[in-house]
């Protein structure tokens, strides 16, 4: 991951965290920690979903290529 990717990831995470703070409006330090953890988990889940989508797409391409090769 290069520097730009890291900056983009940090920006995306920060925006998610800010949105959660605005929506949940934590009233204590404990609630603030919980919001940070929720934001991090949500961000990581989005990253995992994105990678799974990419992997699924690649698997579908491979499956189509195999079907085409076997049809010959």
MOTA-V334172 format. One record per residue. SS is DSSP state (a for helix, b for strand, c for the rest). OMEGA is omega in degrees with one decimal (* if undefined). D_LAST is the distance of its C-alpha to the last C-alpha in Angstrom with 2 decimals. Layout:
ss = (SS SS)
omega = (OMEGA OMEGA)
d_last = (D_LAST D_LAST)
//
This chain:
ss = (c c a a a a a a a a a a a a a a a a a a a a a a c c c c a a a a a a a a a a a a a a a a a a a a a a a a a a a a a a a a a a a a a a a a a a a c)
omega = (-178.6 -174.2 -179.0 177.8 178.6 178.2 178.6 179.4 178.6 178.8 -179.8 178.9 -179.6 178.6 178.2 -179.7 178.9 179.2 178.5 176.5 -178.8 -177.9 -174.1 178.5 -178.5 -175.8 -179.2 178.9 178.6 177.8 177.5 176.9 179.6 178.0 177.8 178.7 177.8 179.6 179.9 179.3 179.2 178.9 179.0 178.4 176.5 179.1 178.4 178.7 179.0 179.1 177.8 177.5 178.1 179.6 179.2 178.4 179.1 177.8 177.9 177.4 179.4 179.8 178.1 177.8 178.2 177.1 -179.4 -178.9 -178.9 179.6 179.5 *)
d_last = (40.69 42.78 46.17 44.97 42.52 45.41 47.69 45.22 44.76 48.54 49.08 46.62 48.26 51.72 50.96 49.66 52.80 55.09 53.54 54.06 57.63 58.35 56.93 58.42 61.60 62.43 66.15 66.51 65.22 63.40 61.66 60.74 59.12 57.22 55.98 54.84 52.95 51.36 50.32 48.81 46.89 45.66 44.57 42.75 41.02 39.80 38.45 36.62 35.16 33.98 32.29 30.66 29.36 27.88 26.31 24.88 23.38 21.78 20.41 18.94 17.24 15.81 14.69 12.96 11.21 10.17 8.98 6.91 5.62 5.36 3.80 0.00)
//
